[in-house]
Amino acid sequence: MTDTSAPSDDMKLMLRTIAMPADSNAAGDIFGGWIMARMDLAAAARTNELTDIRTVTVAVNNVRFRKPVKIGDTLSIYTSIEKVGHTSVTLKLEAWIHRGFSKLFEVVADAEFVMVAVDANDRPCPILPEKPAT
């Protein structure tokens, strides 16, 4: 992935929040786990929007933290649907920031999330209803 000035057109904004002091270490860098948690929320929101079924995270692949996030940065999580399977959805996620009090907008992290639809017993279930046999 190349760092550009904006997410690609196939990416959809799913979450935006501001990094606060409670989310940082002593140096003022935001914890990677805080960023991943926001990415997980965005993946769940996008998948649930697509499927109308409860989904759970089963895998997070190829996580890259490219640049630090600082207190006061606005974090935006963008998603794109990469693959829809029988019970799973694979998404590409990018975390972008508006650097606090500046015009800088840059990608700071990216990952692939795999979400699985589950039934009331927490077992994988089909994402789309089965078509009746004709």
C-alpha positions in Angstrom: 0.0 0.0 0.0 1.2 3.4 -0.8 0.7 6.4 1.4 -1.5 8.9 -0.4 -3.4 12.0 0.6 -6.8 10.2 0.8 -8.2 6.7 1.1 -9.1 5.0 -2.2 -12.6 5.4 -3.5 -13.6 1.9 -2.5 -13.0 2.7 1.2 -16.0 3.7 3.4 -15.6 5.8 6.5 -16.9 3.8 9.5 -15.6 5.5 12.6 -14.0 8.8 13.6 -12.7 9.7 17.1 -10.2 11.9 18.8 -7.1 10.4 20.6 -7.1 11.6 24.2 -4.5 11.6 27.0 -6.0 8.5 28.7 -5.3 6.5 25.5 -1.5 7.3 25.5 1.7 6.2 27.0 4.1 8.5 28.9 5.6 9.8 25.6 2.2 10.9 24.3 1.9 8.1 21.7 -1.5 6.4 21.4 -1.4 2.7 22.3 -1.6 0.3 19.3 -4.2 -1.7 21.1 -6.5 1.4 21.3 -6.1 1.8 17.5 -6.8 -1.9 16.9 -9.9 -1.8 19.1 -11.3 1.1 17.0 -10.5 -0.9 13.8 -12.4 -3.9 15.3 -15.4 -1.7 16.0 -15.3 -0.4 12.4 -15.0 -3.9 11.0 -18.0 -5.1 13.0 -20.1 -2.1 12.0 -19.3 -2.5 8.3 -20.0 -6.3 8.4 -23.2 -6.0 10.4 -24.4 -3.3 7.9 -23.7 -5.7 5.1 -25.1 -8.9 6.6 -27.8 -7.9 9.2 -26.5 -10.8 11.2 -24.3 -10.8 14.3 -20.7 -11.2 13.5 -17.5 -11.8 15.5 -13.9 -11.2 14.7 -12.0 -14.5 14.0 -8.8 -13.2 12.5 -6.7 -10.0 12.3 -4.0 -10.3 9.6 -1.1 -8.2 8.5 -1.5 -5.4 11.0 1.0 -2.6 10.3 1.5 0.4 12.4 3.1 2.9 10.0 3.3 6.1 12.0 2.6 7.1 15.6 -0.8 8.6 16.6 -0.5 11.5 19.1 -2.9 13.0 21.6 -5.3 15.3 19.8 -5.1 13.5 16.5 -8.5 12.7 14.9 -8.5 9.0 14.0 -10.7 7.9 11.1 -11.1 4.2 10.2 -12.0 3.3 6.6 -13.1 -0.1 5.4 -13.6 -2.0 2.2 -15.1 -5.4 1.6 -12.5 -7.7 0.1 -14.4 -11.0 0.0 -17.8 -12.4 1.1 -17.8 -16.2 1.8 -20.5 -18.5 3.0 -20.1 -17.6 6.6 -17.3 -15.0 6.6 -16.5 -11.5 5.4 -12.9 -10.3 4.8 -12.3 -6.6 5.1 -9.4 -4.3 4.4 -9.0 -1.5 7.0 -7.0 1.7 7.0 -6.6 4.0 10.0 -6.0 7.7 8.9 -5.3 10.7 11.1 -5.7 14.4 10.8 -2.7 15.5 12.8 -3.9 17.6 15.7 -4.3 21.3 14.7 -2.8 20.9 11.3 -3.9 20.0 7.8 -1.8 16.8 7.7 -3.9 13.8 6.7 -2.1 10.5 6.5 -2.5 6.7 6.9 -1.1 5.4 10.2 -2.1 1.7 10.2 -3.7 -0.9 8.1 -4.9 -4.5 8.5 -7.1 -7.3 7.2 -10.0 -8.4 9.4 -12.0 -11.6 9.0 -15.5 -11.6 10.5 -17.8 -14.6 10.8 -21.6 -14.6 11.1 -22.8 -16.5 14.1 -26.2 -17.8 15.3 -27.8 -17.6 18.7 -25.5 -20.6 19.8 -22.4 -18.8 18.6 -21.9 -21.2 15.7 -21.0 -20.0 12.3 -24.1 -19.5 10.1 -24.7 -18.5 6.5 -24.4 -14.8 5.7 -27.0 -14.9 3.0 -30.2 -16.9 3.3 -30.2 -20.2 1.5 -32.2 -20.0 -1.8 -35.0 -22.5 -2.0 -34.4 -25.4 -4.4 -36.5 -25.1 -7.6 
